[in-house]
Amino acid sequence: MKLIIIGCEYSGTTTLAVAINDWLREQTGTDFRIIHDHWKIPHTSGHLPFDTSHFLNEEEQAEVLALSPKLKEMTQRHSLYYHMPRGHTDANQVLVGYHFDDGIYGAHYFEYGRPTDPEDRRIVGRHVEHGFLAEAPDTVLLLLRTDADVIRKRMQKAPHPAGVLQEKDIEFIQGRFEEEFRASLFSRKFVLDTSSATLDETMAEFAEAIQPHLSEVDRSRILAHKALQSG
């Protein structure tokens, strides 16, 4: 399975990625191995669930935030291209935010990637997607929607350390994710609403909604795993 999960901060993208990793292991006997979630500056390193030693500490996060817009743009663009597929492969992959996070937050908060800037992220994003369509055409795009008031309550109840989103921008950022989801070249895509659903309820919705988007490799792995379990 190749999956990109996007949505406004506090919509539950990382939490859902971890849950889907567990579901994939239960269904197929394989998982994503690591979860790529590197595009909400200053959180640009490390992987759940195993590679947590490479998460940046507070001092290192401050160093990332102190970089010039030019250096922020360059390092994030290199990260985008580094995570593009190279040659057809059956390996599982999940990316949280990816070029959507980079383009939306970079333009609004970090002074790069805007239409008037070099390396306009709307152009870079489409270039990245062309690469996926050429090498990993079974990639699925998932957008999480969450009511703005719910986002506010989550921000106030449990603010993220070094979070990107500002409360005054919630509706704008949500609108940008909707725009980029619609503009995306990926044809395999769907939406889940996490406003009131529990994680278990969202996972049940995901398990149903992903069915028409499963690749032949995914389906073969599910069947083989069921056969193995049944003995």
C-alpha angles and dihedrals in degrees: 000000000000113000138172114195118196139171143121115302111275092031089108103253097144094041090052093047090057091048092048089050089057092045092050091052091050093047102040109013088242132086141187090270090210133021117228111216106151107129107083102088125255090025097077105135142053134045134241133257102017111010097064094130089077095057109118119252122226094270092051091046089054089052091053091049090050093058117109118256087253093057094042090052094047097048093046093047090052089051091051093053093042090059095050115112117261112201126345112298137168092219117127117243135179124187121188114209095337115166091351093062091041095050099042100042094035093056096043103039110015106042100241139100095034121144090259094047129086110264094028103208094221087063094041090049093054090047090053091049092051087056092052093047090052098046105020107024092162091068113132124211118210123190120197115209122198130175112257092236090054090051089052092050092049091049091051096043099044113008115196116245106253090358119183104212121088119207094235090058101050098107093043094050091046089052091051092053089051091050094049092044090055092044094049117115092221111110095189101075142123142171133239125191114222097178097111106356121109119234090257091051092048091050090051089052091047093050089055098040095049094057099089090046098052114119124231088255090054092050093047091051092050092051093045092049092049090050091050092050093048089054 
